[in-house]
Amino acid sequence: MTITYEDFLKVDIRVGTVTDVQDFPEARKPAWKLVIDFGDEIGVKRTSAQITDHYAKGDLLGRQVAAVVNFPPRQIGKFMSEVLTLGFSDEQGKIVLIAPDRPVPNGQRLH
Protein backbone atom coordinates (compact mmCIF):
# COMPACT_ATOMS: atom_id res chain seq x y z
CA MET A 1 0.00 0.00 0.00
CA THR A 2 1.31 3.43 -0.87
CA ILE A 3 0.53 6.61 1.04
CA THR A 4 0.57 10.26 0.15
CA TYR A 5 2.86 12.88 1.64
CA GLU A 6 -0.19 14.23 3.48
CA ASP A 7 -0.66 10.78 5.06
CA PHE A 8 2.97 10.83 6.22
CA LEU A 9 2.49 14.26 7.79
CA LYS A 10 -0.35 12.90 9.94
CA VAL A 11 2.20 10.83 11.91
CA ASP A 12 3.97 13.30 14.20
CA ILE A 13 7.40 11.83 14.98
CA ARG A 14 9.55 13.97 17.27
CA VAL A 15 12.84 13.67 19.09
CA GLY A 16 13.11 14.00 22.84
CA THR A 17 15.58 13.38 25.65
CA VAL A 18 14.98 10.71 28.29
CA THR A 19 15.02 12.45 31.67
CA ASP A 20 13.91 9.60 33.95
CA VAL A 21 13.73 5.80 33.82
CA GLN A 22 11.77 3.68 36.30
CA ASP A 23 11.15 -0.02 36.74
CA PHE A 24 7.80 -1.34 35.47
CA PRO A 25 7.31 -4.58 37.42
CA GLU A 26 3.57 -4.71 36.60
CA ALA A 27 4.22 -4.98 32.83
CA ARG A 28 3.46 -8.34 31.18
CA LYS A 29 6.82 -8.25 29.37
CA PRO A 30 9.96 -6.62 30.82
CA ALA A 31 9.79 -2.87 30.23
CA TRP A 32 10.94 0.50 31.51
CA LYS A 33 8.79 3.52 32.29
CA LEU A 34 10.36 6.50 30.52
CA VAL A 35 9.92 10.24 30.98
CA ILE A 36 10.88 12.08 27.78
CA ASP A 37 11.32 15.84 27.32
CA PHE A 38 10.09 16.93 23.87
CA GLY A 39 10.80 20.63 24.38
CA ASP A 40 8.53 23.61 24.96
CA GLU A 41 5.90 22.92 22.28
CA ILE A 42 5.06 19.34 23.33
CA GLY A 43 6.48 19.19 26.83
CA VAL A 44 7.33 16.18 28.96
CA LYS A 45 5.58 12.88 28.16
CA ARG A 46 5.58 9.42 29.72
CA THR A 47 5.72 6.06 28.01
CA SER A 48 6.69 2.46 28.60
CA ALA A 49 9.11 0.61 26.38
CA GLN A 50 10.04 -3.06 26.11
CA ILE A 51 13.72 -2.32 25.63
CA THR A 52 15.28 -3.93 28.71
CA ASP A 53 17.23 -6.47 26.62
CA HIS A 54 19.53 -3.85 25.10
CA TYR A 55 19.25 -0.88 27.48
CA ALA A 56 19.92 -0.49 31.20
CA LYS A 57 18.50 2.52 33.03
CA GLY A 58 21.84 4.32 32.88
CA ASP A 59 22.08 3.77 29.11
CA LEU A 60 18.83 5.66 28.61
CA LEU A 61 19.23 8.75 30.82
CA GLY A 62 20.14 11.73 28.63
CA ARG A 63 19.69 9.74 25.44
CA GLN A 64 17.67 11.21 22.58
CA VAL A 65 14.93 8.97 21.17
CA ALA A 66 12.30 9.24 18.44
CA ALA A 67 8.62 8.82 19.25
CA VAL A 68 5.17 9.23 17.75
CA VAL A 69 3.62 12.00 19.83
CA ASN A 70 0.13 12.25 18.36
CA PHE A 71 -1.36 8.87 19.29
CA PRO A 72 -4.05 9.01 21.97
CA PRO A 73 -2.84 8.05 25.46
CA ARG A 74 -2.97 4.31 26.16
CA GLN A 75 -3.63 2.72 29.53
CA ILE A 76 -1.14 -0.05 30.35
CA GLY A 77 -2.23 -1.45 33.70
CA LYS A 78 -2.12 1.45 36.15
CA PHE A 79 0.26 3.40 33.87
CA MET A 80 -0.79 5.87 31.15
CA SER A 81 1.49 5.83 28.10
CA GLU A 82 1.40 9.12 26.17
CA VAL A 83 3.78 8.47 23.23
CA LEU A 84 5.16 5.52 21.24
CA THR A 85 8.96 5.25 21.36
CA LEU A 86 10.30 3.93 18.05
CA GLY A 87 12.80 1.20 17.26
CA PHE A 88 13.61 -1.74 15.02
CA SER A 89 13.72 -5.46 15.89
CA ASP A 90 17.12 -7.12 15.83
CA GLU A 91 17.67 -10.75 14.71
CA GLN A 92 16.19 -12.04 17.99
CA GLY A 93 13.19 -9.69 17.91
CA LYS A 94 14.61 -7.39 20.61
CA ILE A 95 14.03 -3.67 20.12
CA VAL A 96 16.87 -1.34 19.09
CA LEU A 97 15.95 2.33 19.49
CA ILE A 98 16.21 4.83 16.65
CA ALA A 99 17.63 8.28 17.28
CA PRO A 100 19.46 11.08 15.47
CA ASP A 101 23.17 10.39 14.97
CA ARG A 102 24.03 13.78 16.48
CA PRO A 103 22.21 15.98 19.01
CA VAL A 104 19.25 18.04 17.79
CA PRO A 105 16.88 20.29 19.76
CA ASN A 106 14.16 18.42 21.64
CA GLY A 107 10.85 18.53 19.82
CA GLN A 108 12.29 18.52 16.29
CA ARG A 109 9.98 16.76 13.86
CA LEU A 110 11.07 13.94 11.55
CA HIS A 111 10.94 14.98 7.91
C-alpha positions in Angstrom: 0.0 0.0 0.0 1.3 3.4 -0.9 0.5 6.6 1.0 0.6 10.3 0.1 2.9 12.9 1.6 -0.2 14.2 3.5 -0.7 10.8 5.1 3.0 10.8 6.2 2.5 14.3 7.8 -0.3 12.9 9.9 2.2 10.8 11.9 4.0 13.3 14.2 7.4 11.8 15.0 9.5 14.0 17.3 12.8 13.7 19.1 13.1 14.0 22.8 15.6 13.4 25.6 15.0 10.7 28.3 15.0 12.4 31.7 13.9 9.6 33.9 13.7 5.8 33.8 11.8 3.7 36.3 11.2 0.0 36.7 7.8 -1.3 35.5 7.3 -4.6 37.4 3.6 -4.7 36.6 4.2 -5.0 32.8 3.5 -8.3 31.2 6.8 -8.2 29.4 10.0 -6.6 30.8 9.8 -2.9 30.2 10.9 0.5 31.5 8.8 3.5 32.3 10.4 6.5 30.5 9.9 10.2 31.0 10.9 12.1 27.8 11.3 15.8 27.3 10.1 16.9 23.9 10.8 20.6 24.4 8.5 23.6 25.0 5.9 22.9 22.3 5.1 19.3 23.3 6.5 19.2 26.8 7.3 16.2 29.0 5.6 12.9 28.2 5.6 9.4 29.7 5.7 6.1 28.0 6.7 2.5 28.6 9.1 0.6 26.4 10.0 -3.1 26.1 13.7 -2.3 25.6 15.3 -3.9 28.7 17.2 -6.5 26.6 19.5 -3.8 25.1 19.2 -0.9 27.5 19.9 -0.5 31.2 18.5 2.5 33.0 21.8 4.3 32.9 22.1 3.8 29.1 18.8 5.7 28.6 19.2 8.7 30.8 20.1 11.7 28.6 19.7 9.7 25.4 17.7 11.2 22.6 14.9 9.0 21.2 12.3 9.2 18.4 8.6 8.8 19.3 5.2 9.2 17.7 3.6 12.0 19.8 0.1 12.2 18.4 -1.4 8.9 19.3 -4.1 9.0 22.0 -2.8 8.0 25.5 -3.0 4.3 26.2 -3.6 2.7 29.5 -1.1 0.0 30.3 -2.2 -1.5 33.7 -2.1 1.5 36.1 0.3 3.4 33.9 -0.8 5.9 31.2 1.5 5.8 28.1 1.4 9.1 26.2 3.8 8.5 23.2 5.2 5.5 21.2 9.0 5.3 21.4 10.3 3.9 18.1 12.8 1.2 17.3 13.6 -1.7 15.0 13.7 -5.5 15.9 17.1 -7.1 15.8 17.7 -10.7 14.7 16.2 -12.0 18.0 13.2 -9.7 17.9 14.6 -7.4 20.6 14.0 -3.7 20.1 16.9 -1.3 19.1 16.0 2.3 19.5 16.2 4.8 16.7 17.6 8.3 17.3 19.5 11.1 15.5 23.2 10.4 15.0 24.0 13.8 16.5 22.2 16.0 19.0 19.3 18.0 17.8 16.9 20.3 19.8 14.2 18.4 21.6 10.9 18.5 19.8 12.3 18.5 16.3 10.0 16.8 13.9 11.1 13.9 11.6 10.9 15.0 7.9 
